């Protein structure tokens, strides 16, 4: 696995309340594959995760949201948890960044509740997706074709259900980054 993503850069967009494992597992797998991974956030300094039933560990923010653009990276990863994507889906800068990745044909990966961000950007409409079961109806109402699978990929759009899917989710992100840009119609 080492070296598969040498020279590739990945942004993980998160804020306080991200699901701890949904940020850390993809981050660690992507780094192990050779990618440079930046934690991007509207916050400065550190953001704090949610670890199952209580606050988790802080994670260092590498770049502030306003200082990055999709052109700087090869892919974006959106961790879930309930709090994190709910805060980000009302942040216009976050939504613009996600949409810019999608419009550029770059892999966009969302797990658990993070598909809310795909709904807000209009990306979900007409796509094959999965999500945490409690937002299944939200995904369907947004016009996506929801599937109960570990990982669902639709032309570089990668979604997974929950922390139990993180190995498959991370492996698919690596595969999609290696494939490069995808041709898609704008959402």
C-alpha positions in Angstrom: 0.0 0.0 0.0 2.9 2.4 0.7 3.7 4.7 -2.2 0.4 4.2 -4.0 -0.5 7.9 -3.5 3.0 9.5 -3.5 2.6 13.1 -4.7 -1.1 13.2 -4.1 -2.8 15.6 -1.7 -6.0 15.0 0.1 -8.2 17.5 2.2 -10.3 16.2 5.0 -12.9 18.8 5.7 -14.2 18.8 9.3 -15.1 20.9 12.3 -15.9 20.2 16.0 -18.1 17.1 16.5 -16.6 14.9 13.7 -16.9 11.2 14.4 -13.4 10.3 15.7 -12.8 7.1 13.7 -14.3 8.6 10.5 -11.6 11.2 10.4 -8.7 9.3 11.8 -9.0 6.0 9.9 -9.1 7.5 6.4 -6.4 10.0 7.4 -4.1 7.3 8.6 -4.8 4.9 5.6 -4.2 7.8 3.1 -1.0 8.8 4.8 0.2 5.2 4.9 -0.4 5.0 1.1 1.8 8.1 0.7 -0.6 10.9 0.4 -0.2 14.3 2.0 -3.3 14.8 4.1 -4.5 18.2 5.4 -7.2 18.7 8.0 -9.2 21.7 6.7 -11.6 23.4 9.0 -13.4 26.7 9.5 -11.8 26.6 13.0 -8.2 27.4 13.9 -5.8 25.4 16.0 -7.6 22.2 16.9 -11.0 20.6 16.5 -12.5 18.0 18.8 -14.0 14.8 17.8 -16.9 12.8 19.1 -15.9 9.3 20.1 -19.1 7.1 20.2 -20.8 8.5 23.3 -18.6 11.4 24.5 -16.1 14.0 23.3 -13.0 12.5 21.8 -9.5 13.6 21.1 -8.5 16.9 19.5 -7.0 16.9 16.0 -4.7 19.7 14.7 -6.1 21.8 11.9 -3.6 22.2 9.1 -5.4 24.7 6.9 -8.3 27.1 7.5 -11.2 26.6 5.1 -10.9 30.1 3.6 -7.3 29.5 2.6 -7.7 26.4 0.4 -9.1 25.6 -3.0 -9.9 22.4 -4.8 -7.0 23.0 -7.2 -4.7 22.4 -4.3 -5.8 18.8 -3.8 -6.6 15.5 -5.6 -9.6 14.5 -3.4 -11.7 15.5 -0.4 -12.9 13.3 2.5 -16.0 14.3 4.6 -16.2 12.5 7.9 -19.5 12.1 9.6 -20.9 12.2 13.1 -24.1 14.1 13.6 -22.6 17.4 14.7 -19.8 17.9 12.2 -21.8 17.7 8.9 -24.8 19.6 10.5 -22.5 22.5 11.2 -20.8 22.4 7.8 -23.9 22.2 5.8 -24.8 25.8 6.7 -21.3 27.0 5.9 -21.3 28.4 2.4 -17.5 28.2 2.1 -17.6 24.5 3.0 -20.3 23.8 0.4 -18.5 25.8 -2.3 -15.3 23.8 -1.7 -17.1 20.5 -1.9 -18.9 21.5 -5.0 -15.6 22.7 -6.6 -14.0 19.2 -6.0 -17.0 17.6 -7.6 -17.2 19.9 -10.6 -13.4 19.3 -11.2 -14.0 15.6 -11.4 -12.0 14.8 -8.3 -13.0 12.1 -5.8 -15.4 13.2 -3.1 -15.8 10.8 -0.2 -18.5 11.1 2.5 -19.3 8.7 5.4 -22.2 8.3 7.9 -24.1 11.7 8.2 -21.7 13.5 5.8 -23.9 12.8 2.8 -26.0 15.7 4.2 -23.3 17.9 2.6 -23.8 16.2 -0.8 -27.5 16.9 -0.4 -26.9 20.6 0.3 -24.6 21.0 -2.7 -27.0 19.3 -5.1 -24.5 16.6 -5.8 -26.7 13.8 -4.4 -29.4 14.1 -7.1 -29.5 11.1 -9.4 -26.4 9.4 -7.8 -26.1 6.0 -6.3 -25.2 6.5 -2.6 -25.4 5.1 0.9 -25.3 6.8 4.3 -26.0 6.2 8.0 -29.5 4.6 8.1 -31.1 7.5 10.0 -30.6 9.8 7.0 -31.6 7.3 4.4 -34.8 9.2 3.7 -33.0 12.5 3.4 -30.8 11.0 0.7 -33.8 9.5 -1.1 -35.7 12.8 -0.9 -32.7 14.5 -2.4 -33.1 12.3 -5.5 -30.3 9.8 -4.9 -30.6 6.0 -5.3 -29.9 4.8 -1.7 -28.2 1.4 -1.2 -27.5 -0.5 2.0 -23.9 -1.4 1.1 -20.5 -0.9 2.9 -19.3 1.4 0.2 -21.1 2.8 -2.9 -19.2 4.6 -5.7 -20.8 6.6 -8.5 -18.2 8.1 -10.9 -15.8 9.2 -8.1 -18.4 9.9 -5.5 -17.7 7.6 -2.6 -20.2 7.0 0.3 -20.2 4.6 3.3 -22.6 4.0 6.1 -20.8 4.0 9.4 -17.5 3.3 11.3 -17.8 -0.4 10.6 -17.3 0.3 6.9 -14.1 2.4 7.2 -11.7 -0.2 5.9 -13.7 -0.6 2.7 -14.3 3.2 2.5 -10.6 4.0 2.9 -9.6 1.4 0.3 -12.1 2.8 -2.2 -10.8 6.3 -1.7 -7.3 5.2 -2.4 -8.5 3.4 -5.6 -10.5 6.4 -6.8 -7.6 8.8 -6.2 -5.3 6.5 -8.2 -7.8 6.5 -11.1 -7.6 10.3 -11.2 -10.2 12.7 -12.4 -13.7 11.6 -13.5 -15.8 13.0 -16.2 -19.2 14.1 -14.8 -21.9 16.6 -15.6 -22.1 19.5 -13.1 -24.6 19.0 -10.3 
